[in-house]
């Protein structure tokens, strides 16, 4: 009877030590995770506020930039720099508009193909693929990886078919739609 009591007390002590060790190792992880989440939320809020202020005072910043360019360069050099800046802004704006249109087309095309092949979560997957397609070069891979895992949980066979479908769609995009 005394031996059982000793075994139970030893086991209880080991259990208490395990719980204490677990709690002491878990607490810093929870605090680091909370810190990362709060930091991300703060960055999003701060970025949004700064963006709003920049957009509100856009004309003021443009005038200030113009004055800065004219103070650094001669009148002729400043005019050439401003032409270059306007041209760069126009080209970048058109590139961005084209990329967004391309991504919209890829999202709709992906949605249609996924519906034809009866893939699960077609709307979600097409949205992910369309949005990440905006990112040059790696965007299609960034969108395909989580989408693959989403489909993998539903059907492993369909997940591999999905990879083939995305490969074909990306080839069509890169060789036909994009150019």
CORURFEN-V622530 format. One record per helix or strand of 2 or more residues. SS is the DSSP state (H for helix, E for strand). FROM is the first residue (numbers start at 1). LEN is the number of residues. If there is no record, write none. Layout:
SS | FROM | LEN
SS | FROM | LEN
This chain:
H | 2 | 55
H | 58 | 15
H | 75 | 42
H | 122 | 11
H | 139 | 16
H | 156 | 22
